[in-house]
Amino acid sequence: MPDPAPSSRSELQPGTLDMLILRTLTLGSLHGYAIAQHIAKSSDGILRVEQGSLYPALERLLNKGWVTVRWAETPTKRQARYYTITRAGRKRLEAKSSDYERVTAAIARVMGKA
């Protein structure tokens, strides 16, 4: 039986969404929709973060102390929760980025791309 057609959307490995959110927040405080938009735009639409994944991830990062949150007005005059990366979040991002780069390089070698 042939393989199903490739999906235009990519599944994220566990922990990757946290890393992408933390990296996005190094740009400054952002509300959830802006975080999702930045990830989609930066990945040329390949990575799309749905609300059902984004907000539980933000809550998880908040509970771990890797982000803080405050209410503020958006440019469209709506109230939204703005997330900011913490010092602990930056340390976590640095560690996860190093791990990601090491694993990605190893996979590229196995796949014959390096």
N, C-alpha and C positions, 0 to 999 in steps of 0.2 A: 504494500500500500504506500503511495507517495506521501512525502511529508506535506503537512498543511502549508499554505502560502505564508511567507514571512509576514509578520505583523509590522505595521508602520510605527507602532509604539514599542518602546523597550521597557522591560521590567527592570527595576532597580534591585541590586543585591541588598541584603539586610545591612543596615547601618549607612548605606550610601545617601539616603535622603537626609539623614541628620547632618552628614558632612556637607551636602549641597546647601542646606539651609544655613548652617553656620558660615560657610564661605560667602553666601549671599549677604549675610548680616555684617560682614566685614566692611561692606559699602556704607553702612549706617543703619539707623533704626528704620524698619519697614513694617507695614501691616501685612497680613497673610496673603491677600490678593497680589500685592506688589512682589512678594517673595516668589509666588508661583509664576507670575509673569516674567520675572527676571530669569528664573531657571529655564522656562520655555524659550524665551528669546535668546539666551546665551547658548542654548543647545540646538538652535535652529529648528525648534519645534519638536525635536526627537523626544525630549524629556518633558512630559506634561504631568504636573502634580495636581491630583484631584483633591478637593476639599476633604474627602473622607480619609485621605492619607496625610495631608498637610497639617490639619489641626490636631490630630492625635500626636503627630511628631513634635509639633511646637509645644504641646502640653508636656510631653516626655522631656524635652530639652529644658523646659521651665522647671520641672520637678527635680531635674539633675543639677540645676544651678548653672546651666550653660548659657541661658538667656534670661533676660528680665523682660517685664511687660509693663506698659503704661497705656492709659487711654488718651487719645488725642484726636483732633479733627483732621480728616483727610482733605486733600485739595478740592474734593467735591462736597465739602461741608458735612460729611457724615462722621460719626464717632466710630473709631476703630481701635483695636488693640495693636500697639506698635511694639515690636520685639527688638531687643538690643542684645548683641553678644556680650558675654561677660569675660573677665580675664580667664576664668576656668574654661569657658567655652573656646577661647582662643587656643589654650593649651591642648584641649581635646582635638580641635581642628588640626593643629600642627601634628599631633600624634597620628590621627586617622589619615591625614594626607600622606605622611611618610609611608604608612602601611599600604595605602592604596597604590602609590607609585611603585612600591616594591612588588606587589602582587600583579599589577598591570604589566610591568616589565617581564615578569616571569611568564605570564600567560602569552604575551607577544612572542617570547622566545619559543615556547612550546608550539605555538601556531605558525612558527617560521616567519614572523613579521619583523624580527629584530635583527 
